[in-house]
Amino acid sequence: MAEVVSPDTGLGLYADDTKAWRQINSEDDHIALQNDVQNLFTWSIENKMNFHPKKCKVVSVSNRAPPLLNVLPFIQYIYNLGENPLDYADSERDLGVVINSKLNFSDQCNKLLSKAKQMLGLVSRSCYFVKDVKRRRCLYLSLVRSQFEHCSPVWRPTCYTMLQRFENLQKRCIKWILAEEYISYETVNVYIRKCREVDLLPLTQRFDLNDLILFHKVVYNLIPLNFPSYLNFFDGNSRLRSCHLDHLSIVNTTCLNKYSHNLNKSFFYRTHTLWNALPLNIREIKEICTFKTEVTKRLWNRVLSDNDTEFDLNVSSSSECD
Protein backbone atom coordinates (compact mmCIF):
# COMPACT_ATOMS: atom_id res chain seq x y z
CA MET A 1 0.00 0.00 0.00
CA ALA A 2 2.81 2.44 0.83
CA GLU A 3 4.09 2.18 -2.75
CA VAL A 4 1.01 3.87 -4.24
CA VAL A 5 1.41 7.22 -2.42
CA SER A 6 3.86 9.99 -3.28
CA PRO A 7 7.10 10.44 -1.25
CA ASP A 8 5.92 13.58 0.58
CA THR A 9 2.71 11.92 1.78
CA GLY A 10 2.90 10.02 5.05
CA LEU A 11 1.01 6.79 5.57
CA GLY A 12 0.18 5.14 8.88
CA LEU A 13 -1.18 1.61 9.06
CA TYR A 14 -2.54 -0.20 12.09
CA ALA A 15 -4.76 -3.27 11.71
CA ASP A 16 -7.65 -2.05 9.51
CA ASP A 17 -6.98 1.67 10.14
CA THR A 18 -5.17 3.78 7.54
CA LYS A 19 -4.08 7.40 7.93
CA ALA A 20 -2.63 9.53 5.13
CA TRP A 21 -1.24 13.02 5.72
CA ARG A 22 0.65 15.71 3.88
CA GLN A 23 1.85 19.23 4.60
CA ILE A 24 -0.19 21.64 2.50
CA ASN A 25 1.73 24.64 1.22
CA SER A 26 0.04 25.20 -2.13
CA GLU A 27 -2.75 24.05 -4.42
CA ASP A 28 -0.39 21.46 -5.86
CA ASP A 29 -0.19 19.75 -2.45
CA HIS A 30 -3.99 19.47 -2.36
CA ILE A 31 -3.94 17.86 -5.80
CA ALA A 32 -1.10 15.51 -4.85
CA LEU A 33 -2.93 14.38 -1.72
CA GLN A 34 -6.14 13.85 -3.71
CA ASN A 35 -4.20 11.67 -6.17
CA ASP A 36 -2.78 9.66 -3.26
CA VAL A 37 -6.27 9.17 -1.80
CA GLN A 38 -7.51 8.01 -5.19
CA ASN A 39 -4.54 5.63 -5.55
CA LEU A 40 -5.32 4.16 -2.13
CA PHE A 41 -8.95 3.73 -3.17
CA THR A 42 -7.89 1.91 -6.36
CA TRP A 43 -5.51 -0.29 -4.37
CA SER A 44 -8.30 -1.21 -1.94
CA ILE A 45 -10.61 -2.22 -4.81
CA GLU A 46 -7.95 -4.37 -6.42
CA ASN A 47 -7.14 -6.10 -3.13
CA LYS A 48 -10.77 -6.44 -2.03
CA MET A 49 -10.24 -4.33 1.12
CA ASN A 50 -12.66 -1.51 0.41
CA PHE A 51 -12.61 1.70 2.45
CA HIS A 52 -15.93 2.72 3.97
CA PRO A 53 -16.61 6.28 2.66
CA LYS A 54 -18.80 7.23 5.65
CA LYS A 55 -16.01 6.28 8.06
CA CYS A 56 -13.35 8.30 6.20
CA LYS A 57 -12.90 11.90 7.37
CA VAL A 58 -10.64 14.86 6.67
CA VAL A 59 -9.10 16.69 9.65
CA SER A 60 -7.04 19.78 8.93
CA VAL A 61 -4.48 20.30 11.70
CA SER A 62 -3.28 23.90 11.67
CA ASN A 63 -2.69 27.01 13.76
CA ARG A 64 -3.41 30.60 12.80
CA ALA A 65 -0.84 31.66 10.24
CA PRO A 66 1.76 34.26 11.31
CA PRO A 67 0.62 37.61 9.86
CA LEU A 68 3.96 38.55 8.29
CA LEU A 69 4.54 35.28 6.42
CA ASN A 70 3.34 34.59 2.92
CA VAL A 71 1.09 31.68 3.82
CA LEU A 72 -2.00 30.72 1.86
CA PRO A 73 -5.30 31.04 3.77
CA PHE A 74 -6.96 27.78 4.73
CA ILE A 75 -9.21 26.41 2.01
CA GLN A 76 -11.49 23.42 2.49
CA TYR A 77 -10.38 21.51 -0.55
CA ILE A 78 -12.91 18.80 -1.37
CA TYR A 79 -11.24 15.40 -1.34
CA ASN A 80 -12.97 12.45 -2.94
CA LEU A 81 -12.72 8.74 -2.25
CA GLY A 82 -13.76 7.30 -5.58
CA GLU A 83 -16.95 9.21 -6.35
CA ASN A 84 -17.71 10.00 -2.69
CA PRO A 85 -16.72 13.44 -1.30
CA LEU A 86 -15.12 13.20 2.15
CA ASP A 87 -16.53 15.24 5.04
CA TYR A 88 -14.37 17.58 7.12
CA ALA A 89 -14.38 16.98 10.87
CA ASP A 90 -13.26 19.24 13.73
CA SER A 91 -12.07 16.16 15.61
CA GLU A 92 -11.72 12.47 14.97
CA ARG A 93 -10.96 9.44 17.13
CA ASP A 94 -7.68 7.77 16.19
CA LEU A 95 -6.88 4.48 17.97
CA GLY A 96 -8.78 5.60 21.04
CA VAL A 97 -7.43 9.17 21.14
CA VAL A 98 -9.48 12.13 19.94
CA ILE A 99 -7.45 14.35 17.60
CA ASN A 100 -8.77 17.85 16.90
CA SER A 101 -7.79 20.51 14.40
CA LYS A 102 -5.62 22.36 16.95
CA LEU A 103 -3.85 19.23 18.22
CA ASN A 104 -4.34 20.32 21.85
CA PHE A 105 -6.21 17.19 23.08
CA SER A 106 -8.78 19.21 25.05
CA ASP A 107 -11.56 17.15 23.45
CA GLN A 108 -9.84 13.94 24.56
CA CYS A 109 -9.45 15.19 28.14
CA ASN A 110 -13.08 16.32 28.38
CA LYS A 111 -14.27 13.00 26.96
CA LEU A 112 -12.22 10.98 29.45
CA LEU A 113 -13.29 13.11 32.42
CA SER A 114 -16.93 12.68 31.47
CA LYS A 115 -16.54 8.91 31.05
CA ALA A 116 -14.63 8.56 34.33
CA LYS A 117 -17.30 10.52 36.23
CA GLN A 118 -19.99 8.27 34.81
CA MET A 119 -17.98 5.20 35.80
CA LEU A 120 -17.44 6.54 39.32
CA GLY A 121 -21.19 7.09 39.67
CA LEU A 122 -21.88 3.57 38.42
CA VAL A 123 -19.35 2.01 40.80
CA SER A 124 -20.55 3.98 43.82
CA ARG A 125 -24.19 3.03 43.14
CA SER A 126 -23.58 -0.61 42.24
CA CYS A 127 -20.94 -1.41 44.85
CA TYR A 128 -22.40 0.46 47.81
CA PHE A 129 -22.13 -2.74 49.85
CA VAL A 130 -18.31 -2.84 49.46
CA LYS A 131 -16.88 -1.31 52.61
CA ASP A 132 -13.29 -2.55 52.55
CA VAL A 133 -10.82 0.19 51.54
CA LYS A 134 -8.57 -2.16 49.58
CA ARG A 135 -11.46 -3.52 47.54
CA ARG A 136 -12.76 -0.01 46.83
CA ARG A 137 -9.26 1.01 45.78
CA CYS A 138 -9.11 -1.93 43.35
CA LEU A 139 -12.46 -0.92 41.87
CA TYR A 140 -11.18 2.62 41.36
CA LEU A 141 -7.97 1.46 39.69
CA SER A 142 -9.62 -1.06 37.39
CA LEU A 143 -12.73 0.89 36.38
CA VAL A 144 -12.01 4.61 36.81
CA ARG A 145 -8.31 5.43 36.71
CA SER A 146 -7.76 2.87 33.97
CA GLN A 147 -9.59 5.34 31.69
CA PHE A 148 -6.54 7.61 31.98
CA GLU A 149 -3.88 4.99 31.26
CA HIS A 150 -4.44 4.46 27.53
CA CYS A 151 -1.86 6.49 25.54
CA SER A 152 -1.57 9.12 28.29
CA PRO A 153 1.90 10.25 27.06
CA VAL A 154 0.16 11.35 23.86
CA TRP A 155 -2.83 13.28 25.23
CA ARG A 156 -2.02 14.07 28.88
CA PRO A 157 -3.09 17.56 30.02
CA THR A 158 -0.33 20.11 30.48
CA CYS A 159 -2.20 23.25 31.57
CA TYR A 160 -2.89 23.87 35.25
CA THR A 161 -6.67 24.20 34.88
CA MET A 162 -7.12 20.86 33.14
CA LEU A 163 -4.75 19.11 35.55
CA GLN A 164 -6.81 20.40 38.46
CA ARG A 165 -9.95 18.93 36.92
CA PHE A 166 -8.28 15.52 36.86
CA GLU A 167 -7.03 15.92 40.43
CA ASN A 168 -10.51 16.98 41.59
CA LEU A 169 -11.93 13.80 40.09
CA GLN A 170 -9.39 11.64 41.91
CA LYS A 171 -10.17 13.59 45.09
CA ARG A 172 -13.82 12.54 44.76
CA CYS A 173 -12.72 8.96 44.20
CA ILE A 174 -10.51 8.92 47.28
CA LYS A 175 -13.38 10.29 49.33
CA TRP A 176 -15.46 7.33 48.12
CA ILE A 177 -12.66 4.85 48.82
CA LEU A 178 -12.29 6.10 52.39
CA ALA A 179 -16.05 6.64 52.84
CA GLU A 180 -15.43 10.33 53.52
CA GLU A 181 -17.77 11.84 50.93
CA TYR A 182 -18.95 14.52 53.34
CA ILE A 183 -15.49 15.47 54.60
CA SER A 184 -13.80 18.41 52.87
CA TYR A 185 -10.23 18.04 51.67
CA GLU A 186 -9.68 21.76 51.99
CA THR A 187 -5.96 22.11 51.32
CA VAL A 188 -3.45 20.49 49.01
CA ASN A 189 -1.68 18.99 52.04
CA VAL A 190 -4.83 17.16 53.08
CA TYR A 191 -5.31 15.79 49.57
CA ILE A 192 -1.67 14.62 49.40
CA ARG A 193 -1.99 12.91 52.79
CA LYS A 194 -5.12 11.11 51.63
CA CYS A 195 -3.36 10.07 48.40
CA ARG A 196 -0.53 8.59 50.45
CA GLU A 197 -2.98 6.91 52.82
CA VAL A 198 -4.49 4.90 49.95
CA ASP A 199 -1.14 4.73 48.08
CA LEU A 200 -2.30 6.57 44.95
CA LEU A 201 0.01 9.04 43.28
CA PRO A 202 -1.64 12.37 42.45
CA LEU A 203 -2.62 12.18 38.81
CA THR A 204 -0.10 14.86 37.80
CA GLN A 205 2.72 12.65 39.07
CA ARG A 206 1.04 9.57 37.61
CA PHE A 207 1.16 11.19 34.17
CA ASP A 208 4.85 12.02 34.75
CA LEU A 209 5.49 8.39 35.68
CA ASN A 210 3.83 7.12 32.51
CA ASP A 211 5.86 9.61 30.45
CA LEU A 212 9.13 8.49 32.02
CA ILE A 213 8.36 4.79 31.59
CA LEU A 214 7.77 5.25 27.86
CA PHE A 215 10.85 7.47 27.57
CA HIS A 216 12.92 4.78 29.31
CA LYS A 217 11.72 2.21 26.78
CA VAL A 218 12.81 4.50 23.94
CA VAL A 219 16.23 5.12 25.49
CA TYR A 220 16.94 1.40 25.86
CA ASN A 221 15.34 0.41 22.52
CA LEU A 222 12.65 -1.70 24.16
CA ILE A 223 10.06 -0.46 21.65
CA PRO A 224 10.36 0.48 17.93
CA LEU A 225 10.22 4.23 18.56
CA ASN A 226 13.06 6.67 17.89
CA PHE A 227 13.90 10.11 19.24
CA PRO A 228 12.95 13.07 17.04
CA SER A 229 15.80 14.74 15.19
CA TYR A 230 16.08 17.62 17.68
CA LEU A 231 16.94 15.35 20.66
CA ASN A 232 20.32 13.62 21.03
CA PHE A 233 22.44 12.06 23.75
CA PHE A 234 25.00 14.41 25.29
CA ASP A 235 28.31 13.92 23.46
CA GLY A 236 30.55 15.39 26.15
CA ASN A 237 31.07 18.77 24.49
CA SER A 238 29.90 21.82 26.43
CA ARG A 239 30.68 25.53 26.49
CA LEU A 240 30.49 25.45 30.30
CA ARG A 241 33.54 24.81 32.48
CA SER A 242 31.59 22.36 34.60
CA CYS A 243 28.62 20.54 33.14
CA HIS A 244 26.04 18.48 35.03
CA LEU A 245 25.18 16.44 31.92
CA ASP A 246 26.31 12.84 31.51
CA HIS A 247 26.24 10.13 28.83
CA LEU A 248 22.53 9.40 29.44
CA SER A 249 21.44 13.04 29.35
CA ILE A 250 19.31 14.16 26.42
CA VAL A 251 20.18 17.47 24.76
CA ASN A 252 17.68 19.59 22.87
CA THR A 253 19.13 21.07 19.67
CA THR A 254 16.14 23.12 18.56
CA CYS A 255 15.12 26.65 19.45
CA LEU A 256 11.48 27.34 20.27
CA ASN A 257 9.75 30.42 18.99
CA LYS A 258 6.28 31.83 19.57
CA TYR A 259 4.92 29.88 16.59
CA SER A 260 6.13 26.48 17.85
CA HIS A 261 4.28 26.53 21.19
CA ASN A 262 2.80 23.07 20.58
CA LEU A 263 6.28 21.51 20.53
CA ASN A 264 7.02 22.26 24.18
CA LYS A 265 3.87 20.34 25.14
CA SER A 266 4.71 17.29 23.04
CA PHE A 267 5.83 14.05 24.66
CA PHE A 268 9.52 14.03 23.76
CA TYR A 269 10.14 17.72 24.40
CA ARG A 270 8.50 17.86 27.83
CA THR A 271 9.77 14.46 29.00
CA HIS A 272 13.47 14.88 28.19
CA THR A 273 13.71 17.46 30.98
CA LEU A 274 12.06 15.06 33.45
CA TRP A 275 14.50 12.37 32.33
CA ASN A 276 17.54 14.61 32.80
CA ALA A 277 16.34 15.53 36.31
CA LEU A 278 16.52 11.90 37.43
CA PRO A 279 19.75 10.78 39.17
CA LEU A 280 22.14 8.87 36.92
CA ASN A 281 21.83 5.69 39.01
CA ILE A 282 18.09 5.58 38.24
CA ARG A 283 18.54 6.35 34.53
CA GLU A 284 21.08 3.52 34.30
CA ILE A 285 18.49 0.95 35.39
CA LYS A 286 17.57 -1.12 32.34
CA GLU A 287 14.99 -3.40 33.96
CA ILE A 288 11.63 -1.69 33.54
CA CYS A 289 9.98 -2.86 36.80
CA THR A 290 12.93 -1.72 38.92
CA PHE A 291 13.02 1.60 37.06
CA LYS A 292 9.31 2.14 37.71
CA THR A 293 9.73 1.37 41.41
CA GLU A 294 12.62 3.81 41.84
CA VAL A 295 10.91 6.59 39.88
CA THR A 296 7.73 6.11 41.93
CA LYS A 297 9.72 6.51 45.15
CA ARG A 298 11.32 9.67 43.80
CA LEU A 299 7.96 11.13 42.74
CA TRP A 300 6.52 10.44 46.18
CA ASN A 301 9.57 12.08 47.79
CA ARG A 302 9.11 15.14 45.61
CA VAL A 303 5.38 15.58 46.12
CA LEU A 304 5.61 15.01 49.90
CA SER A 305 8.55 17.38 50.33
CA ASP A 306 6.88 20.06 48.20
CA ASN A 307 3.84 19.92 50.50
CA ASP A 308 5.73 19.44 53.80
CA THR A 309 4.05 16.08 54.36
CA GLU A 310 5.72 13.16 56.12
CA PHE A 311 4.82 9.56 55.41
CA ASP A 312 6.45 6.18 55.23
CA LEU A 313 7.75 5.79 51.68
CA ASN A 314 7.77 1.99 51.55
CA VAL A 315 6.55 1.18 48.05
CA SER A 316 3.47 -0.99 47.85
CA SER A 317 1.04 -2.10 45.18
CA SER A 318 0.97 1.14 43.17
CA SER A 319 4.64 0.82 42.26
CA GLU A 320 4.52 -2.79 41.18
CA CYS A 321 5.22 -3.51 37.55
CA ASP A 322 2.02 -3.61 35.47
C-alpha positions as a Python dict, from the first residue, in 0.01 Angstrom:
ca = {
    (1, 'M'): (0, 0, 0),
    (2, 'A'): (281, 244, 83),
    (3, 'E'): (409, 218, -275),
    (4, 'V'): (101, 387, -424),
    (5, 'V'): (141, 722, -242),
    (6, 'S'): (386, 999, -328),
    (7, 'P'): (710, 1044, -125),
    (8, 'D'): (592, 1358, 58),
    (9, 'T'): (271, 1192, 178),
    (10, 'G'): (290, 1002, 505),
    (11, 'L'): (101, 679, 557),
    (12, 'G'): (18, 514, 888),
    (13, 'L'): (-118, 161, 906),
    (14, 'Y'): (-254, -20, 1209),
    (15, 'A'): (-476, -327, 1171),
    (16, 'D'): (-765, -205, 951),
    (17, 'D'): (-698, 167, 1014),
    (18, 'T'): (-517, 378, 754),
    (19, 'K'): (-408, 740, 793),
    (20, 'A'): (-263, 953, 513),
    (21, 'W'): (-124, 1302, 572),
    (22, 'R'): (65, 1571, 388),
    (23, 'Q'): (185, 1923, 460),
    (24, 'I'): (-19, 2164, 250),
    (25, 'N'): (173, 2464, 122),
    (26, 'S'): (4, 2520, -213),
    (27, 'E'): (-275, 2405, -442),
    (28, 'D'): (-39, 2146, -586),
    (29, 'D'): (-19, 1975, -245),
    (30, 'H'): (-399, 1947, -236),
    (31, 'I'): (-394, 1786, -580),
    (32, 'A'): (-110, 1551, -485),
    (33, 'L'): (-293, 1438, -172),
    (34, 'Q'): (-614, 1385, -371),
    (35, 'N'): (-420, 1167, -617),
    (36, 'D'): (-278, 966, -326),
    (37, 'V'): (-627, 917, -180),
    (38, 'Q'): (-751, 801, -519),
    (39, 'N'): (-454, 563, -555),
    (40, 'L'): (-532, 416, -213),
    (41, 'F'): (-895, 373, -317),
    (42, 'T'): (-789, 191, -636),
    (43, 'W'): (-551, -29, -437),
    (44, 'S'): (-830, -121, -194),
    (45, 'I'): (-1061, -222, -481),
    (46, 'E'): (-795, -437, -642),
    (47, 'N'): (-714, -610, -313),
    (48, 'K'): (-1077, -644, -203),
    (49, 'M'): (-1024, -433, 112),
    (50, 'N'): (-1266, -151, 41),
    (51, 'F'): (-1261, 170, 245),
    (52, 'H'): (-1593, 272, 397),
    (53, 'P'): (-1661, 628, 266),
    (54, 'K'): (-1880, 723, 565),
    (55, 'K'): (-1601, 628, 806),
    (56, 'C'): (-1335, 830, 620),
    (57, 'K'): (-1290, 1190, 737),
    (58, 'V'): (-1064, 1486, 667),
    (59, 'V'): (-910, 1669, 965),
    (60, 'S'): (-704, 1978, 893),
    (61, 'V'): (-448, 2030, 1170),
    (62, 'S'): (-328, 2390, 1167),
    (63, 'N'): (-269, 2701, 1376),
    (64, 'R'): (-341, 3060, 1280),
    (65, 'A'): (-84, 3166, 1024),
    (66, 'P'): (176, 3426, 1131),
    (67, 'P'): (62, 3761, 986),
    (68, 'L'): (396, 3855, 829),
    (69, 'L'): (454, 3528, 642),
    (70, 'N'): (334, 3459, 292),
    (71, 'V'): (109, 3168, 382),
    (72, 'L'): (-200, 3072, 186),
    (73, 'P'): (-530, 3104, 377),
    (74, 'F'): (-696, 2778, 473),
    (75, 'I'): (-921, 2641, 201),
    (76, 'Q'): (-1149, 2342, 249),
    (77, 'Y'): (-1038, 2151, -55),
    (78, 'I'): (-1291, 1880, -137),
    (79, 'Y'): (-1124, 1540, -134),
    (80, 'N'): (-1297, 1245, -294),
    (81, 'L'): (-1272, 874, -225),
    (82, 'G'): (-1376, 730, -558),
    (83, 'E'): (-1695, 921, -635),
    (84, 'N'): (-1771, 1000, -269),
    (85, 'P'): (-1672, 1344, -130),
    (86, 'L'): (-1512, 1320, 215),
    (87, 'D'): (-1653, 1524, 504),
    (88, 'Y'): (-1437, 1758, 712),
    (89, 'A'): (-1438, 1698, 1087),
    (90, 'D'): (-1326, 1924, 1373),
    (91, 'S'): (-1207, 1616, 1561),
    (92, 'E'): (-1172, 1247, 1497),
    (93, 'R'): (-1096, 944, 1713),
    (94, 'D'): (-768, 777, 1619),
    (95, 'L'): (-688, 448, 1797),
    (96, 'G'): (-878, 560, 2104),
    (97, 'V'): (-743, 917, 2114),
    (98, 'V'): (-948, 1213, 1994),
    (99, 'I'): (-745, 1435, 1760),
    (100, 'N'): (-877, 1785, 1690),
    (101, 'S'): (-779, 2051, 1440),
    (102, 'K'): (-562, 2236, 1695),
    (103, 'L'): (-385, 1923, 1822),
    (104, 'N'): (-434, 2032, 2185),
    (105, 'F'): (-621, 1719, 2308),
    (106, 'S'): (-878, 1921, 2505),
    (107, 'D'): (-1156, 1715, 2345),
    (108, 'Q'): (-984, 1394, 2456),
    (109, 'C'): (-945, 1519, 2814),
    (110, 'N'): (-1308, 1632, 2838),
    (111, 'K'): (-1427, 1300, 2696),
    (112, 'L'): (-1222, 1098, 2945),
    (113, 'L'): (-1329, 1311, 3242),
    (114, 'S'): (-1693, 1268, 3147),
    (115, 'K'): (-1654, 891, 3105),
    (116, 'A'): (-1463, 856, 3433),
    (117, 'K'): (-1730, 1052, 3623),
    (118, 'Q'): (-1999, 827, 3481),
    (119, 'M'): (-1798, 520, 3580),
    (120, 'L'): (-1744, 654, 3932),
    (121, 'G'): (-2119, 709, 3967),
    (122, 'L'): (-2188, 357, 3842),
    (123, 'V'): (-1935, 201, 4080),
    (124, 'S'): (-2055, 398, 4382),
    (125, 'R'): (-2419, 303, 4314),
    (126, 'S'): (-2358, -61, 4224),
    (127, 'C'): (-2094, -141, 4485),
    (128, 'Y'): (-2240, 46, 4781),
    (129, 'F'): (-2213, -274, 4985),
    (130, 'V'): (-1831, -284, 4946),
    (131, 'K'): (-1688, -131, 5261),
    (132, 'D'): (-1329, -255, 5255),
    (133, 'V'): (-1082, 19, 5154),
    (134, 'K'): (-857, -216, 4958),
    (135, 'R'): (-1146, -352, 4754),
    (136, 'R'): (-1276, -1, 4683),
    (137, 'R'): (-926, 101, 4578),
    (138, 'C'): (-911, -193, 4335),
    (139, 'L'): (-1246, -92, 4187),
    (140, 'Y'): (-1118, 262, 4136),
    (141, 'L'): (-797, 146, 3969),
    (142, 'S'): (-962, -106, 3739),
    (143, 'L'): (-1273, 89, 3638),
    (144, 'V'): (-1201, 461, 3681),
    (145, 'R'): (-831, 543, 3671),
    (146, 'S'): (-776, 287, 3397),
    (147, 'Q'): (-959, 534, 3169),
    (148, 'F'): (-654, 761, 3198),
    (149, 'E'): (-388, 499, 3126),
    (150, 'H'): (-444, 446, 2753),
    (151, 'C'): (-186, 649, 2554),
    (152, 'S'): (-157, 912, 2829),
    (153, 'P'): (190, 1025, 2706),
    (154, 'V'): (16, 1135, 2386),
    (155, 'W'): (-283, 1328, 2523),
    (156, 'R'): (-202, 1407, 2888),
    (157, 'P'): (-309, 1756, 3002),
    (158, 'T'): (-33, 2011, 3048),
    (159, 'C'): (-220, 2325, 3157),
    (160, 'Y'): (-289, 2387, 3525),
    (161, 'T'): (-667, 2420, 3488),
    (162, 'M'): (-712, 2086, 3314),
    (163, 'L'): (-475, 1911, 3555),
    (164, 'Q'): (-681, 2040, 3846),
    (165, 'R'): (-995, 1893, 3692),
    (166, 'F'): (-828, 1552, 3686),
    (167, 'E'): (-703, 1592, 4043),
    (168, 'N'): (-1051, 1698, 4159),
    (169, 'L'): (-1193, 1380, 4009),
    (170, 'Q'): (-939, 1164, 4191),
    (171, 'K'): (-1017, 1359, 4509),
    (172, 'R'): (-1382, 1254, 4476),
    (173, 'C'): (-1272, 896, 4420),
    (174, 'I'): (-1051, 892, 4728),
    (175, 'K'): (-1338, 1029, 4933),
    (176, 'W'): (-1546, 733, 4812),
    (177, 'I'): (-1266, 485, 4882),
    (178, 'L'): (-1229, 610, 5239),
    (179, 'A'): (-1605, 664, 5284),
    (180, 'E'): (-1543, 1033, 5352),
    (181, 'E'): (-1777, 1184, 5093),
    (182, 'Y'): (-1895, 1452, 5334),
    (183, 'I'): (-1549, 1547, 5460),
    (184, 'S'): (-1380, 1841, 5287),
    (185, 'Y'): (-1023, 1804, 5167),
    (186, 'E'): (-968, 2176, 5199),
    (187, 'T'): (-596, 2211, 5132),
    (188, 'V'): (-345, 2049, 4901),
    (189, 'N'): (-168, 1899, 5204),
    (190, 'V'): (-483, 1716, 5308),
    (191, 'Y'): (-531, 1579, 4957),
    (192, 'I'): (-167, 1462, 4940),
    (193, 'R'): (-199, 1291, 5279),
    (194, 'K'): (-512, 1111, 5163),
    (195, 'C'): (-336, 1007, 4840),
    (196, 'R'): (-53, 859, 5045),
    (197, 'E'): (-298, 691, 5282),
    (198, 'V'): (-449, 490, 4995),
    (199, 'D'): (-114, 473, 4808),
    (200, 'L'): (-230, 657, 4495),
    (201, 'L'): (1, 904, 4328),
    (202, 'P'): (-164, 1237, 4245),
    (203, 'L'): (-262, 1218, 3881),
    (204, 'T'): (-10, 1486, 3780),
    (205, 'Q'): (272, 1265, 3907),
    (206, 'R'): (104, 957, 3761),
    (207, 'F'): (116, 1119, 3417),
    (208, 'D'): (485, 1202, 3475),
    (209, 'L'): (549, 839, 3568),
    (210, 'N'): (383, 712, 3251),
    (211, 'D'): (586, 961, 3045),
    (212, 'L'): (913, 849, 3202),
    (213, 'I'): (836, 479, 3159),
    (214, 'L'): (777, 525, 2786),
    (215, 'F'): (1085, 747, 2757),
    (216, 'H'): (1292, 478, 2931),
    (217, 'K'): (1172, 221, 2678),
    (218, 'V'): (1281, 450, 2394),
    (219, 'V'): (1623, 512, 2549),
    (220, 'Y'): (1694, 140, 2586),
    (221, 'N'): (1534, 41, 2252),
    (222, 'L'): (1265, -170, 2416),
    (223, 'I'): (1006, -46, 2165),
    (224, 'P'): (1036, 48, 1793),
    (225, 'L'): (1022, 423, 1856),
    (226, 'N'): (1306, 667, 1789),
    (227, 'F'): (1390, 1011, 1924),
    (228, 'P'): (1295, 1307, 1704),
    (229, 'S'): (1580, 1474, 1519),
    (230, 'Y'): (1608, 1762, 1768),
    (231, 'L'): (1694, 1535, 2066),
    (232, 'N'): (2032, 1362, 2103),
    (233, 'F'): (2244, 1206, 2375),
    (234, 'F'): (2500, 1441, 2529),
    (235, 'D'): (2831, 1392, 2346),
    (236, 'G'): (3055, 1539, 2615),
    (237, 'N'): (3107, 1877, 2449),
    (238, 'S'): (2990, 2182, 2643),
    (239, 'R'): (3068, 2553, 2649),
    (240, 'L'): (3049, 2545, 3030),
    (241, 'R'): (3354, 2481, 3248),
    (242, 'S'): (3159, 2236, 3460),
    (243, 'C'): (2862, 2054, 3314),
    (244, 'H'): (2604, 1848, 3503),
    (245, 'L'): (2518, 1644, 3192),
    (246, 'D'): (2631, 1284, 3151),
    (247, 'H'): (2624, 1013, 2883),
    (248, 'L'): (2253, 940, 2944),
    (249, 'S'): (2144, 1304, 2935),
    (250, 'I'): (1931, 1416, 2642),
    (251, 'V'): (2018, 1747, 2476),
    (252, 'N'): (1768, 1959, 2287),
    (253, 'T'): (1913, 2107, 1967),
    (254, 'T'): (1614, 2312, 1856),
    (255, 'C'): (1512, 2665, 1945),
    (256, 'L'): (1148, 2734, 2027),
    (257, 'N'): (975, 3042, 1899),
    (258, 'K'): (628, 3183, 1957),
    (259, 'Y'): (492, 2988, 1659),
    (260, 'S'): (613, 2648, 1785),
    (261, 'H'): (428, 2653, 2119),
    (262, 'N'): (280, 2307, 2058),
    (263, 'L'): (628, 2151, 2053),
    (264, 'N'): (702, 2226, 2418),
    (265, 'K'): (387, 2034, 2514),
    (266, 'S'): (471, 1729, 2304),
    (267, 'F'): (583, 1405, 2466),
    (268, 'F'): (952, 1403, 2376),
    (269, 'Y'): (1014, 1772, 2440),
    (270, 'R'): (850, 1786, 2783),
    (271, 'T'): (977, 1446, 2900),
    (272, 'H'): (1347, 1488, 2819),
    (273, 'T'): (1371, 1746, 3098),
    (274, 'L'): (1206, 1506, 3345),
    (275, 'W'): (1450, 1237, 3233),
    (276, 'N'): (1754, 1461, 3280),
    (277, 'A'): (1634, 1553, 3631),
    (278, 'L'): (1652, 1190, 3743),
    (279, 'P'): (1975, 1078, 3917),
    (280, 'L'): (2214, 887, 3692),
    (281, 'N'): (2183, 569, 3901),
    (282, 'I'): (1809, 558, 3824),
    (283, 'R'): (1854, 635, 3453),
    (284, 'E'): (2108, 352, 3430),
    (285, 'I'): (1849, 95, 3539),
    (286, 'K'): (1757, -112, 3234),
    (287, 'E'): (1499, -340, 3396),
    (288, 'I'): (1163, -169, 3354),
    (289, 'C'): (998, -286, 3680),
    (290, 'T'): (1293, -172, 3892),
    (291, 'F'): (1302, 160, 3706),
    (292, 'K'): (931, 214, 3771),
    (293, 'T'): (973, 137, 4141),
    (294, 'E'): (1262, 381, 4184),
    (295, 'V'): (1091, 659, 3988),
    (296, 'T'): (773, 611, 4193),
    (297, 'K'): (972, 651, 4515),
    (298, 'R'): (1132, 967, 4380),
    (299, 'L'): (796, 1113, 4274),
    (300, 'W'): (652, 1044, 4618),
    (301, 'N'): (957, 1208, 4779),
    (302, 'R'): (911, 1514, 4561),
    (303, 'V'): (538, 1558, 4612),
    (304, 'L'): (561, 1501, 4990),
    (305, 'S'): (855, 1738, 5033),
    (306, 'D'): (688, 2006, 4820),
    (307, 'N'): (384, 1992, 5050),
    (308, 'D'): (573, 1944, 5380),
    (309, 'T'): (405, 1608, 5436),
    (310, 'E'): (572, 1316, 5612),
    (311, 'F'): (482, 956, 5541),
    (312, 'D'): (645, 618, 5523),
    (313, 'L'): (775, 579, 5168),
    (314, 'N'): (777, 199, 5155),
    (315, 'V'): (655, 118, 4805),
    (316, 'S'): (347, -99, 4785),
    (317, 'S'): (104, -210, 4518),
    (318, 'S'): (97, 114, 4317),
    (319, 'S'): (464, 82, 4226),
    (320, 'E'): (452, -279, 4118),
    (321, 'C'): (522, -351, 3755),
    (322, 'D'): (202, -361, 3547),
}
